[in-house]
Amino acid sequence: MTHKLTKISIKSHFIPDFSWESIPALSVITGVNGSGKTKLLEAIDLTIRKQEENIKLNYTVELEQQINPKEFGYIPWQRNFSGLEGAFYAEFQSELQNFIANAKQNSIRHNNDRNLYNIQEELRKILNQEVQGRPETFYEDEVFLEAFEKAWISVKDIVQNQQIGRLFLSYQKRKEKLILTAFDEKKQTDEAQIKDIIGVPPWDAINDQFKKYNFKYEINRPKESQSRYEVKFTLISNPDNNVHFSNLSSGEQMIVMLILWSFNEELAQVKKLLLLDEPDAHLHPEMGLMFKEIISEIIVKKFGVQVIMTTHSPTTLCWFEEENIFLMDKYKGIIKSNKQEAMSKLTSGLVFVHQNFKIVVVEDEDDRKFYQKIFDNLLLNNFLSKTDRLVFRSVNSKKEGGGKTKVIEIGRQWKELSVNTEIANLICGLVDKDNDSNEDLPQNVKVLSSYCFENFLADPLLIFALLVQEGEPSITKFSHDKIGYQHGEEYRFKNGEIREAQKIINFILEKLLQNAECNITQEPFQNKKSIEYINGLSVELPEMLLTESGKDKILSLYKKAFASKASNINKNTLTDMMIKTHLIPKDLVDIYRQLLN
């Protein structure tokens, strides 16, 4: 990937004279307070802006490449996000008429109306032609009107995400136009057809990103294009609670800004360089992986925007690649550094306030959801000490391989980097047992007692309780006649009152053996293992249920044996049933205790 800035030289500054060469697409600069990290970014910012502004510098900054101020963005540490602007269609119409009136007279100048001038410059890029002094028909043409709408959106500050309100309103207007056209032509139209034509609503795409990163708010949508739209955030757990951007915490504001950047591919068209001064300063450490993913994988690699950022956070440093880490030295300027050296500088002589949480990295998103849900329930019901909280984070945002290797590497790196510091236990890992020997793992990476967490969900007791709930005929009859158990009595499992648990297990396993499609014999069920649950029940389970490879292999057998309810047998329903019944193996609780300790 080509990037914008490859060399910087500074002379006669508070920072010592130095040259920084071969600047990569992503640079993460760290160093002790007072070393000059912020001063460096300020110097670059002022040097770029003085091309268009009357700025005098008493020092020299040489940039090997000339940076267009319009293609550059800077967010200082003492940032004051001005809030996400709303939009009003009447304002769009007013600006359109004002632009046309001035363009006809050829009177749009940089020093007259900066807003109209910027819109004109955007229009020239979009249409690839002059837009002033044209005939009346030019300004009435649909091509011009569509281009004006794009320009009207894009002139807002994209680094501050000020275009979001206009973008939302534009989509709503186009949607309403499609609906009216279909009505006039007496045609049917629906949401799916609209999405095929103009794409997914931007608010839906943004809310999907919020959900992906477990953000507790959703962004609102315009009700109609003719009404004034104000950007607000709705608390998912309480939809009546709507707050403005300015009322979010500093950390929440930064999360919103990051996610809006990741959503907006227009950023790549407008900006080539971003300077970010400690953008993670207000982020909770558990958001470090999300922060790294958006900056590195989306903004830098996907969008092709060069980023130079500073950080004072050891946890942030942990997530980034070593090739991107630089140290700001008070006497030498920028020097290439490794994580060990950078971490040593950051933590030397510092006393960290104890945080009552630990970050546990796991292999994929399914792992994260399961472990977090079960942990929160155990904590709520006092099966675990409430002194510390575990926050689970996936190393893979999508379903992809290599998760175990990544978890082990992160655990090993953190252990090495944070040795002899008070944050040494902040990050740990949890991996599947798989068929590996799991020897030589770092001490802060724990191994599951089963092949993977899905093996816990393959418990016949969970399958039984779920199928009673779903009304599977053969299970319902057996439950009524032999067990005296019915839907709604999950509390009897929770209280350890179901004494026929082993009979239930044997019945469910017999169903697997009897089903021809399962194609399974008695032999795998011979070796048994004792299982104790937190509800006090103890049973014997075939070892193969806990050791069988293939994350969904056992569940697929149940789906074949109980085909009429196959769609109901899945990880989410079984996890919920595990919580309802407290059929949580003590082996799993022990893993949580190891992570906490």
Secondary structure by P-SEA (a helix, b strand, c coil): ccccccbbbbccccccbbbbcccccbbbbbbcccccaaaaaaaaaaaaacccccccccbbbbbccccccccbbbbccccccccbbbbbaaaaaaaaaaaaaaaaaccccccccaaaaaaaaaaaaacccccccccccccccaaaaaaaaaaaaaccccccccaaaaaaaaaaaaaaaaaaaaaaacccccaaaaaaaccccaaaaaaaaaaaacccbbbbbbcccccbbbbbbbcccccccccccccccaaaaaaaaaaaaaacccccccccbbbbccccccccccaaaaaaaaaccccccccbbbbbbccccaaaaaacccccbbbbcccccbbbbcaaaaaaaaacccccccccbbbbbcccaaaaaaaaaaaaaaaaaccccccbbbbbbbcccccccaaaaaaaaaaaaaaaaaccccccccccccccccccccccccccbbbbcccccccccccaaaaaaaaaaaccaaaaaaaacccccccccccccccccccaaaaaaaaaaaaaaaccccccccccccbbbbbbccccbbbbccccccccccccaaaaaaaaaaccccccccaaaaaaaaaaaccccaaaaaaaaaaac
